[in-house]
Amino acid sequence: MDEFDIPIFKKTYDLYKVSYTYHAAIPKQDRYAIWQRSENLVLDILEGILLASQTYKGEKLPILEKTSLKLNLLRVFLRLMKEVKTIDNKKYTALQASIDEIGRMLGGWIKSTRER
């Protein structure tokens, strides 16, 4: 199986690419703090998805749950960045839409893994 054919992997990969293009517009005081943490979380989520896709069925659930926790933390950071005006509403909305879609996909994967 090619991991790049997994829709959730593609969506997360694209999320990182979009967030990367916003990097230069982030105020310097935030760029190396909350923004960097957020970018690292996206990379951690990408890593978790890739790891889960290549792990045996019985070992997937803890990886997926940890990845889901990181996604929720990313949501909190994103909302915080909007509230302190690190990012504008347009960027927030674009990133939040991607995060929500990834969350739905991840939730479905977790549910199907639990049912097996």
N, CA, C and O atoms as CSV, one atom per row, in Angstrom:
chain,resi,resn,atom,element,x,y,z
A,1,MET,N,N,0.844,-1.188,0.000
A,1,MET,CA,C,0.000,0.000,0.000
A,1,MET,C,C,0.886,1.247,0.000
A,1,MET,O,O,1.836,1.351,0.776
A,2,ASP,N,N,0.561,2.171,-0.869
A,2,ASP,CA,C,1.293,3.426,-0.953
A,2,ASP,C,C,0.654,4.423,0.006
A,2,ASP,O,O,-0.511,4.783,-0.163
A,3,GLU,N,N,1.404,4.875,1.010
A,3,GLU,CA,C,0.849,5.767,2.025
A,3,GLU,C,C,0.338,7.077,1.440
A,3,GLU,O,O,-0.520,7.735,2.028
A,4,PHE,N,N,0.868,7.450,0.280
A,4,PHE,CA,C,0.438,8.702,-0.337
A,4,PHE,C,C,-0.948,8.577,-0.967
A,4,PHE,O,O,-1.527,9.584,-1.374
A,5,ASP,N,N,-1.483,7.379,-1.055
A,5,ASP,CA,C,-2.834,7.163,-1.577
A,5,ASP,C,C,-3.886,7.214,-0.472
A,5,ASP,O,O,-5.080,7.143,-0.763
A,6,ILE,N,N,-3.476,7.334,0.772
A,6,ILE,CA,C,-4.412,7.388,1.885
A,6,ILE,C,C,-4.954,8.823,1.965
A,6,ILE,O,O,-4.181,9.766,2.137
A,7,PRO,N,N,-6.270,8.990,1.843
A,7,PRO,CA,C,-6.835,10.349,1.821
A,7,PRO,C,C,-6.475,11.203,3.037
A,7,PRO,O,O,-6.203,12.394,2.884
A,8,ILE,N,N,-6.466,10.625,4.240
A,8,ILE,CA,C,-6.137,11.404,5.433
A,8,ILE,C,C,-4.675,11.846,5.413
A,8,ILE,O,O,-4.346,12.926,5.904
A,9,PHE,N,N,-3.804,11.022,4.852
A,9,PHE,CA,C,-2.401,11.394,4.720
A,9,PHE,C,C,-2.272,12.577,3.764
A,9,PHE,O,O,-1.568,13.545,4.050
A,10,LYS,N,N,-2.962,12.487,2.624
A,10,LYS,CA,C,-2.923,13.583,1.638
A,10,LYS,C,C,-3.437,14.880,2.247
A,10,LYS,O,O,-2.847,15.942,2.047
A,11,LYS,N,N,-4.529,14.795,2.984
A,11,LYS,CA,C,-5.144,15.984,3.578
A,11,LYS,C,C,-4.203,16.625,4.599
A,11,LYS,O,O,-4.084,17.850,4.645
A,12,THR,N,N,-3.541,15.817,5.406
A,12,THR,CA,C,-2.615,16.338,6.413
A,12,THR,C,C,-1.369,16.907,5.752
A,12,THR,O,O,-0.847,17.934,6.185
A,13,TYR,N,N,-0.900,16.253,4.721
A,13,TYR,CA,C,0.252,16.713,3.940
A,13,TYR,C,C,-0.053,18.097,3.364
A,13,TYR,O,O,0.775,19.007,3.423
A,14,ASP,N,N,-1.254,18.236,2.807
A,14,ASP,CA,C,-1.673,19.517,2.239
A,14,ASP,C,C,-1.833,20.593,3.317
A,14,ASP,O,O,-1.533,21.763,3.078
A,15,LEU,N,N,-2.306,20.197,4.503
A,15,LEU,CA,C,-2.428,21.132,5.623
A,15,LEU,C,C,-1.062,21.713,5.966
A,15,LEU,O,O,-0.936,22.915,6.200
A,16,TYR,N,N,-0.052,20.873,5.997
A,16,TYR,CA,C,1.291,21.378,6.302
A,16,TYR,C,C,1.759,22.349,5.213
A,16,TYR,O,O,2.332,23.396,5.513
A,17,LYS,N,N,1.514,21.998,3.962
A,17,LYS,CA,C,1.945,22.878,2.869
A,17,LYS,C,C,1.264,24.248,2.961
A,17,LYS,O,O,1.900,25.278,2.737
A,18,VAL,N,N,-0.014,24.255,3.288
A,18,VAL,CA,C,-0.726,25.531,3.432
A,18,VAL,C,C,-0.177,26.316,4.618
A,18,VAL,O,O,0.093,27.511,4.499
A,19,SER,N,N,-0.011,25.657,5.752
A,19,SER,CA,C,0.506,26.357,6.936
A,19,SER,C,C,1.919,26.884,6.678
A,19,SER,O,O,2.298,27.935,7.197
A,20,TYR,N,N,2.680,26.167,5.892
A,20,TYR,CA,C,4.040,26.606,5.553
A,20,TYR,C,C,4.011,27.919,4.778
A,20,TYR,O,O,4.860,28.786,4.986
A,21,THR,N,N,3.033,28.064,3.885
A,21,THR,CA,C,2.951,29.309,3.100
A,21,THR,C,C,2.569,30.494,3.983
A,21,THR,O,O,2.865,31.636,3.631
A,22,TYR,N,N,1.919,30.251,5.119
A,22,TYR,CA,C,1.536,31.329,6.034
A,22,TYR,C,C,2.691,31.762,6.941
A,22,TYR,O,O,2.636,32.829,7.552
A,23,HIS,N,N,3.702,30.959,7.026
A,23,HIS,CA,C,4.812,31.157,7.976
A,23,HIS,C,C,5.353,32.586,7.958
A,23,HIS,O,O,5.498,33.200,9.014
A,24,ALA,N,N,5.651,33.116,6.787
A,24,ALA,CA,C,6.276,34.443,6.680
A,24,ALA,C,C,5.353,35.559,7.172
A,24,ALA,O,O,5.830,36.614,7.589
A,25,ALA,N,N,4.037,35.337,7.128
A,25,ALA,CA,C,3.085,36.367,7.541
A,25,ALA,C,C,2.854,36.390,9.055
A,25,ALA,O,O,2.175,37.277,9.572
A,26,ILE,N,N,3.413,35.425,9.749
A,26,ILE,CA,C,3.227,35.338,11.205
A,26,ILE,C,C,4.186,36.327,11.886
A,26,ILE,O,O,5.368,36.375,11.546
A,27,PRO,N,N,3.680,37.113,12.846
A,27,PRO,CA,C,4.571,38.038,13.559
A,27,PRO,C,C,5.748,37.291,14.195
A,27,PRO,O,O,5.598,36.183,14.711
A,28,LYS,N,N,6.906,37.920,14.143
A,28,LYS,CA,C,8.134,37.272,14.605
A,28,LYS,C,C,8.011,36.756,16.048
A,28,LYS,O,O,8.531,35.687,16.367
A,29,GLN,N,N,7.340,37.495,16.900
A,29,GLN,CA,C,7.209,37.084,18.304
A,29,GLN,C,C,6.445,35.772,18.453
A,29,GLN,O,O,6.640,35.042,19.425
A,30,ASP,N,N,5.573,35.473,17.485
A,30,ASP,CA,C,4.778,34.245,17.540
A,30,ASP,C,C,5.338,33.138,16.658
A,30,ASP,O,O,5.041,31.961,16.866
A,31,ARG,N,N,6.140,33.512,15.684
A,31,ARG,CA,C,6.627,32.554,14.684
A,31,ARG,C,C,7.447,31.436,15.317
A,31,ARG,O,O,7.385,30.288,14.879
A,32,TYR,N,N,8.207,31.772,16.338
A,32,TYR,CA,C,9.098,30.768,16.934
A,32,TYR,C,C,8.557,30.236,18.255
A,32,TYR,O,O,9.274,29.581,19.011
A,33,ALA,N,N,7.308,30.519,18.520
A,33,ALA,CA,C,6.670,29.996,19.733
A,33,ALA,C,C,5.464,29.155,19.321
A,33,ALA,O,O,5.619,28.004,18.913
A,34,ILE,N,N,4.273,29.723,19.426
A,34,ILE,CA,C,3.060,28.945,19.178
A,34,ILE,C,C,2.960,28.478,17.728
A,34,ILE,O,O,2.451,27.388,17.469
A,35,TRP,N,N,3.435,29.281,16.781
A,35,TRP,CA,C,3.358,28.852,15.375
A,35,TRP,C,C,4.265,27.644,15.136
A,35,TRP,O,O,3.869,26.689,14.468
A,36,GLN,N,N,5.467,27.688,15.676
A,36,GLN,CA,C,6.402,26.573,15.515
A,36,GLN,C,C,5.848,25.312,16.165
A,36,GLN,O,O,5.952,24.223,15.600
A,37,ARG,N,N,5.263,25.454,17.345
A,37,ARG,CA,C,4.645,24.304,18.023
A,37,ARG,C,C,3.532,23.718,17.170
A,37,ARG,O,O,3.379,22.499,17.081
A,38,SER,N,N,2.752,24.602,16.539
A,38,SER,CA,C,1.638,24.152,15.690
A,38,SER,C,C,2.158,23.416,14.459
A,38,SER,O,O,1.626,22.368,14.093
A,39,GLU,N,N,3.183,23.954,13.823
A,39,GLU,CA,C,3.770,23.269,12.669
A,39,GLU,C,C,4.304,21.902,13.072
A,39,GLU,O,O,4.137,20.923,12.345
A,40,ASN,N,N,4.946,21.839,14.232
A,40,ASN,CA,C,5.464,20.558,14.720
A,40,ASN,C,C,4.340,19.566,14.994
A,40,ASN,O,O,4.493,18.370,14.750
A,41,LEU,N,N,3.208,20.060,15.503
A,41,LEU,CA,C,2.062,19.179,15.734
A,41,LEU,C,C,1.551,18.597,14.419
A,41,LEU,O,O,1.211,17.416,14.350
A,42,VAL,N,N,1.496,19.429,13.373
A,42,VAL,CA,C,1.051,18.924,12.063
A,42,VAL,C,C,1.999,17.819,11.596
A,42,VAL,O,O,1.553,16.797,11.076
A,43,LEU,N,N,3.295,18.021,11.780
A,43,LEU,CA,C,4.269,16.991,11.396
A,43,LEU,C,C,4.098,15.735,12.247
A,43,LEU,O,O,4.218,14.622,11.736
A,44,ASP,N,N,3.819,15.903,13.544
A,44,ASP,CA,C,3.570,14.756,14.422
A,44,ASP,C,C,2.322,13.986,13.978
A,44,ASP,O,O,2.302,12.755,14.002
A,45,ILE,N,N,1.290,14.719,13.575
A,45,ILE,CA,C,0.047,14.089,13.104
A,45,ILE,C,C,0.324,13.310,11.826
A,45,ILE,O,O,-0.135,12.180,11.663
A,46,LEU,N,N,1.076,13.922,10.928
A,46,LEU,CA,C,1.463,13.258,9.672
A,46,LEU,C,C,2.238,11.973,9.968
A,46,LEU,O,O,1.997,10.934,9.353
A,47,GLU,N,N,3.158,12.059,10.907
A,47,GLU,CA,C,3.947,10.895,11.309
A,47,GLU,C,C,3.057,9.808,11.912
A,47,GLU,O,O,3.234,8.627,11.613
A,48,GLY,N,N,2.101,10.199,12.761
A,48,GLY,CA,C,1.202,9.241,13.380
A,48,GLY,C,C,0.340,8.512,12.359
A,48,GLY,O,O,0.122,7.306,12.468
A,49,ILE,N,N,-0.145,9.244,11.376
A,49,ILE,CA,C,-0.964,8.640,10.316
A,49,ILE,C,C,-0.144,7.639,9.523
A,49,ILE,O,O,-0.603,6.534,9.232
A,50,LEU,N,N,1.062,8.032,9.180
A,50,LEU,CA,C,1.941,7.146,8.418
A,50,LEU,C,C,2.277,5.896,9.227
A,50,LEU,O,O,2.258,4.784,8.700
A,51,LEU,N,N,2.581,6.086,10.500
A,51,LEU,CA,C,2.910,4.963,11.371
A,51,LEU,C,C,1.715,4.016,11.504
A,51,LEU,O,O,1.868,2.799,11.400
A,52,ALA,N,N,0.526,4.578,11.733
A,52,ALA,CA,C,-0.675,3.747,11.882
A,52,ALA,C,C,-0.981,2.979,10.600
A,52,ALA,O,O,-1.450,1.842,10.650
A,53,SER,N,N,-0.715,3.601,9.453
A,53,SER,CA,C,-1.019,2.938,8.175
A,53,SER,C,C,-0.111,1.743,7.924
A,53,SER,O,O,-0.437,0.870,7.120
A,54,GLN,N,N,1.030,1.702,8.612
A,54,GLN,CA,C,1.989,0.627,8.382
A,54,GLN,C,C,2.142,-0.281,9.599
A,54,GLN,O,O,3.114,-1.028,9.710
A,55,THR,N,N,1.169,-0.209,10.508
A,55,THR,CA,C,1.214,-0.990,11.738
A,55,THR,C,C,0.145,-2.071,11.690
A,55,THR,O,O,-0.899,-1.897,11.061
A,56,TYR,N,N,0.408,-3.180,12.353
A,56,TYR,CA,C,-0.564,-4.266,12.434
A,56,TYR,C,C,-1.834,-3.793,13.133
A,56,TYR,O,O,-1.787,-2.889,13.967
A,57,LYS,N,N,-2.953,-4.394,12.798
A,57,LYS,CA,C,-4.268,-3.984,13.283
A,57,LYS,C,C,-4.330,-3.806,14.796
A,57,LYS,O,O,-4.874,-2.813,15.279
A,58,GLY,N,N,-3.789,-4.738,15.533
A,58,GLY,CA,C,-3.856,-4.684,16.986
A,58,GLY,C,C,-3.081,-3.542,17.613
A,58,GLY,O,O,-3.328,-3.184,18.765
A,59,GLU,N,N,-2.150,-2.969,16.876
A,59,GLU,CA,C,-1.303,-1.905,17.417
A,59,GLU,C,C,-1.706,-0.519,16.928
A,59,GLU,O,O,-1.110,0.476,17.344
A,60,LYS,N,N,-2.702,-0.436,16.057
A,60,LYS,CA,C,-3.098,0.836,15.457
A,60,LYS,C,C,-3.773,1.789,16.432
A,60,LYS,O,O,-3.476,2.984,16.438
A,61,LEU,N,N,-4.682,1.268,17.261
A,61,LEU,CA,C,-5.537,2.121,18.088
A,61,LEU,C,C,-4.764,3.100,18.979
A,61,LEU,O,O,-5.097,4.285,18.977
A,62,PRO,N,N,-3.751,2.670,19.739
A,62,PRO,CA,C,-3.034,3.639,20.569
A,62,PRO,C,C,-2.369,4.745,19.740
A,62,PRO,O,O,-2.316,5.896,20.172
A,63,ILE,N,N,-1.872,4.403,18.575
A,63,ILE,CA,C,-1.236,5.394,17.700
A,63,ILE,C,C,-2.271,6.388,17.206
A,63,ILE,O,O,-2.031,7.596,17.207
A,64,LEU,N,N,-3.427,5.880,16.784
A,64,LEU,CA,C,-4.490,6.747,16.282
A,64,LEU,C,C,-5.038,7.652,17.390
A,64,LEU,O,O,-5.334,8.820,17.141
A,65,GLU,N,N,-5.173,7.126,18.597
A,65,GLU,CA,C,-5.677,7.934,19.712
A,65,GLU,C,C,-4.691,9.040,20.091
A,65,GLU,O,O,-5.098,10.160,20.400
A,66,LYS,N,N,-3.413,8.727,20.067
A,66,LYS,CA,C,-2.384,9.743,20.352
A,66,LYS,C,C,-2.389,10.819,19.263
A,66,LYS,O,O,-2.229,12.006,19.545
A,67,THR,N,N,-2.575,10.383,18.028
A,67,THR,CA,C,-2.635,11.319,16.906
A,67,THR,C,C,-3.858,12.219,17.034
A,67,THR,O,O,-3.786,13.411,16.736
A,68,SER,N,N,-4.971,11.659,17.475
A,68,SER,CA,C,-6.191,12.431,17.683
A,68,SER,C,C,-6.004,13.480,18.781
A,68,SER,O,O,-6.494,14.603,18.662
A,69,LEU,N,N,-5.309,13.118,19.824
A,69,LEU,CA,C,-5.007,14.058,20.904
A,69,LEU,C,C,-4.184,15.231,20.378
A,69,LEU,O,O,-4.438,16.383,20.730
A,70,LYS,N,N,-3.207,14.935,19.541
A,70,LYS,CA,C,-2.373,15.992,18.952
A,70,LYS,C,C,-3.196,16.892,18.040
A,70,LYS,O,O,-2.970,18.101,17.985
A,71,LEU,N,N,-4.139,16.310,17.333
A,71,LEU,CA,C,-5.020,17.100,16.470
A,71,LEU,C,C,-5.875,18.050,17.319
A,71,LEU,O,O,-6.076,19.206,16.945
A,72,ASN,N,N,-6.371,17.567,18.450
A,72,ASN,CA,C,-7.154,18.423,19.344
A,72,ASN,C,C,-6.311,19.546,19.925
A,72,ASN,O,O,-6.795,20.668,20.076
A,73,LEU,N,N,-5.075,19.265,20.249
A,73,LEU,CA,C,-4.159,20.292,20.736
A,73,LEU,C,C,-3.912,21.340,19.641
A,73,LEU,O,O,-3.851,22.537,19.922
A,74,LEU,N,N,-3.774,20.883,18.404
A,74,LEU,CA,C,-3.607,21.794,17.280
A,74,LEU,C,C,-4.821,22.715,17.153
A,74,LEU,O,O,-4.669,23.906,16.879
A,75,ARG,N,N,-6.021,22.172,17.350
A,75,ARG,CA,C,-7.246,22.990,17.312
A,75,ARG,C,C,-7.194,24.108,18.350
A,75,ARG,O,O,-7.542,25.253,18.061
A,76,VAL,N,N,-6.751,23.761,19.568
A,76,VAL,CA,C,-6.653,24.744,20.652
A,76,VAL,C,C,-5.642,25.831,20.286
A,76,VAL,O,O,-5.922,27.018,20.455
A,77,PHE,N,N,-4.480,25.438,19.793
A,77,PHE,CA,C,-3.451,26.407,19.411
A,77,PHE,C,C,-3.948,27.329,18.305
A,77,PHE,O,O,-3.697,28.534,18.327
A,78,LEU,N,N,-4.652,26.752,17.342
A,78,LEU,CA,C,-5.162,27.540,16.226
A,78,LEU,C,C,-6.177,28.577,16.722
A,78,LEU,O,O,-6.126,29.742,16.328
A,79,ARG,N,N,-7.090,28.148,17.582
A,79,ARG,CA,C,-8.079,29.082,18.128
A,79,ARG,C,C,-7.390,30.181,18.941
A,79,ARG,O,O,-7.773,31.348,18.862
A,80,LEU,N,N,-6.387,29.807,19.713
A,80,LEU,CA,C,-5.628,30.778,20.500
A,80,LEU,C,C,-4.925,31.789,19.584
A,80,LEU,O,O,-4.915,32.988,19.866
A,81,MET,N,N,-4.341,31.296,18.489
A,81,MET,CA,C,-3.664,32.211,17.556
A,81,MET,C,C,-4.647,33.192,16.922
A,81,MET,O,O,-4.301,34.346,16.666
A,82,LYS,N,N,-5.865,32.733,16.673
A,82,LYS,CA,C,-6.881,33.636,16.120
A,82,LYS,C,C,-7.252,34.698,17.153
A,82,LYS,O,O,-7.368,35.880,16.828
A,83,GLU,N,N,-7.435,34.265,18.397
A,83,GLU,CA,C,-7.868,35.192,19.442
A,83,GLU,C,C,-6.816,36.243,19.785
A,83,GLU,O,O,-7.167,37.371,20.132
A,84,VAL,N,N,-5.541,35.896,19.696
A,84,VAL,CA,C,-4.484,36.884,19.986
A,84,VAL,C,C,-3.991,37.572,18.709
A,84,VAL,O,O,-3.009,38.315,18.724
A,85,LYS,N,N,-4.684,37.312,17.626
A,85,LYS,CA,C,-4.443,37.968,16.331
A,85,LYS,C,C,-3.090,37.622,15.695
A,85,LYS,O,O,-2.499,38.434,14.983
A,86,THR,N,N,-2.615,36.408,15.963
A,86,THR,CA,C,-1.419,35.919,15.273
A,86,THR,C,C,-1.759,35.609,13.819
A,86,THR,O,O,-0.952,35.828,12.915
A,87,ILE,N,N,-2.978,35.094,13.611
A,87,ILE,CA,C,-3.461,34.840,12.249
A,87,ILE,C,C,-4.810,35.529,12.072
A,87,ILE,O,O,-5.555,35.720,13.034
A,88,ASP,N,N,-5.111,35.896,10.837
A,88,ASP,CA,C,-6.390,36.551,10.568
A,88,ASP,C,C,-7.494,35.505,10.397
A,88,ASP,O,O,-7.230,34.304,10.336
A,89,ASN,N,N,-8.726,35.986,10.322
A,89,ASN,CA,C,-9.876,35.085,10.240
A,89,ASN,C,C,-9.867,34.232,8.981
A,89,ASN,O,O,-10.300,33.080,9.011
A,90,LYS,N,N,-9.381,34.779,7.884
A,90,LYS,CA,C,-9.360,34.025,6.619
A,90,LYS,C,C,-8.424,32.813,6.732
A,90,LYS,O,O,-8.786,31.708,6.330
A,91,LYS,N,N,-7.237,33.024,7.273
A,91,LYS,CA,C,-6.282,31.926,7.454
A,91,LYS,C,C,-6.816,30.919,8.470
A,91,LYS,O,O,-6.701,29.708,8.284
A,92,TYR,N,N,-7.404,31.443,9.548
A,92,TYR,CA,C,-7.978,30.577,10.574
A,92,TYR,C,C,-9.047,29.660,9.974
A,92,TYR,O,O,-9.049,28.452,10.211
A,93,THR,N,N,-9.945,30.248,9.201
A,93,THR,CA,C,-11.039,29.482,8.606
A,93,THR,C,C,-10.512,28.398,7.670
A,93,THR,O,O,-11.006,27.271,7.681
A,94,ALA,N,N,-9.510,28.740,6.862
A,94,ALA,CA,C,-8.932,27.759,5.933
A,94,ALA,C,C,-8.274,26.610,6.685
A,94,ALA,O,O,-8.483,25.446,6.345
A,95,LEU,N,N,-7.488,26.928,7.694
A,95,LEU,CA,C,-6.805,25.889,8.469
A,95,LEU,C,C,-7.809,25.060,9.267
A,95,LEU,O,O,-7.688,23.837,9.336
A,96,GLN,N,N,-8.795,25.715,9.865
A,96,GLN,CA,C,-9.784,25.017,10.675
A,96,GLN,C,C,-10.604,24.036,9.833
A,96,GLN,O,O,-10.933,22.944,10.296
A,97,ALA,N,N,-10.932,24.421,8.609
A,97,ALA,CA,C,-11.700,23.530,7.730
A,97,ALA,C,C,-10.911,22.250,7.450
A,97,ALA,O,O,-11.470,21.153,7.472
A,98,SER,N,N,-9.614,22.394,7.189
A,98,SER,CA,C,-8.766,21.217,6.949
A,98,SER,C,C,-8.659,20.354,8.197
A,98,SER,O,O,-8.755,19.129,8.124
A,99,ILE,N,N,-8.462,20.996,9.339
A,99,ILE,CA,C,-8.329,20.265,10.599
A,99,ILE,C,C,-9.618,19.511,10.908
A,99,ILE,O,O,-9.579,18.370,11.369
A,100,ASP,N,N,-10.759,20.147,10.656
A,100,ASP,CA,C,-12.046,19.487,10.901
A,100,ASP,C,C,-12.206,18.250,10.013
A,100,ASP,O,O,-12.664,17.203,10.469
A,101,GLU,N,N,-11.828,18.382,8.755
A,101,GLU,CA,C,-11.946,17.240,7.843
A,101,GLU,C,C,-11.013,16.107,8.258
A,101,GLU,O,O,-11.400,14.939,8.235
A,102,ILE,N,N,-9.795,16.451,8.635
A,102,ILE,CA,C,-8.847,15.443,9.120
A,102,ILE,C,C,-9.408,14.780,10.380
A,102,ILE,O,O,-9.284,13.567,10.553
A,103,GLY,N,N,-10.023,15.572,11.257
A,103,GLY,CA,C,-10.618,15.041,12.480
A,103,GLY,C,C,-11.730,14.040,12.192
A,103,GLY,O,O,-11.822,13.000,12.843
A,104,ARG,N,N,-12.570,14.358,11.215
A,104,ARG,CA,C,-13.644,13.419,10.844
A,104,ARG,C,C,-13.062,12.124,10.289
A,104,ARG,O,O,-13.531,11.035,10.618
A,105,MET,N,N,-12.042,12.245,9.450
A,105,MET,CA,C,-11.414,11.059,8.858
A,105,MET,C,C,-10.749,10.215,9.946
A,105,MET,O,O,-10.880,8.991,9.967
A,106,LEU,N,N,-10.040,10.886,10.841
A,106,LEU,CA,C,-9.343,10.193,11.922
A,106,LEU,C,C,-10.348,9.525,12.860
A,106,LEU,O,O,-10.134,8.395,13.300
A,107,GLY,N,N,-11.436,10.219,13.163
A,107,GLY,CA,C,-12.481,9.648,14.008
A,107,GLY,C,C,-13.081,8.392,13.396
A,107,GLY,O,O,-13.337,7.413,14.096
A,108,GLY,N,N,-13.304,8.424,12.099
A,108,GLY,CA,C,-13.824,7.248,11.398
A,108,GLY,C,C,-12.855,6.087,11.428
A,108,GLY,O,O,-13.255,4.933,11.583
A,109,TRP,N,N,-11.576,6.396,11.278
A,109,TRP,CA,C,-10.537,5.365,11.309
A,109,TRP,C,C,-10.470,4.732,12.701
A,109,TRP,O,O,-10.369,3.513,12.839
A,110,ILE,N,N,-10.528,5.576,13.718
A,110,ILE,CA,C,-10.498,5.081,15.101
A,110,ILE,C,C,-11.723,4.191,15.359
A,110,ILE,O,O,-11.601,3.113,15.940
A,111,LYS,N,N,-12.890,4.647,14.927
A,111,LYS,CA,C,-14.122,3.870,15.125
A,111,LYS,C,C,-14.036,2.523,14.428
A,111,LYS,O,O,-14.398,1.502,15.013
A,112,SER,N,N,-13.562,2.502,13.191
A,112,SER,CA,C,-13.483,1.237,12.467
A,112,SER,C,C,-12.429,0.315,13.071
A,112,SER,O,O,-12.570,-0.906,13.014
A,113,THR,N,N,-11.385,0.881,13.643
A,113,THR,CA,C,-10.336,0.085,14.292
A,113,THR,C,C,-10.871,-0.545,15.583
A,113,THR,O,O,-10.540,-1.687,15.900
A,114,ARG,N,N,-11.688,0.192,16.318
A,114,ARG,CA,C,-12.270,-0.335,17.563
A,114,ARG,C,C,-13.254,-1.457,17.293
A,114,ARG,O,O,-13.373,-2.384,18.094
A,115,GLU,N,N,-13.965,-1.382,16.170
A,115,GLU,CA,C,-15.008,-2.365,15.844
A,115,GLU,C,C,-14.453,-3.701,15.367
A,115,GLU,O,O,-15.200,-4.675,15.275
A,116,ARG,N,N,-13.182,-3.767,15.067
A,116,ARG,CA,C,-12.612,-5.011,14.532
A,116,ARG,C,C,-12.357,-6.020,15.611
A,116,ARG,O,O,-11.880,-7.119,15.328
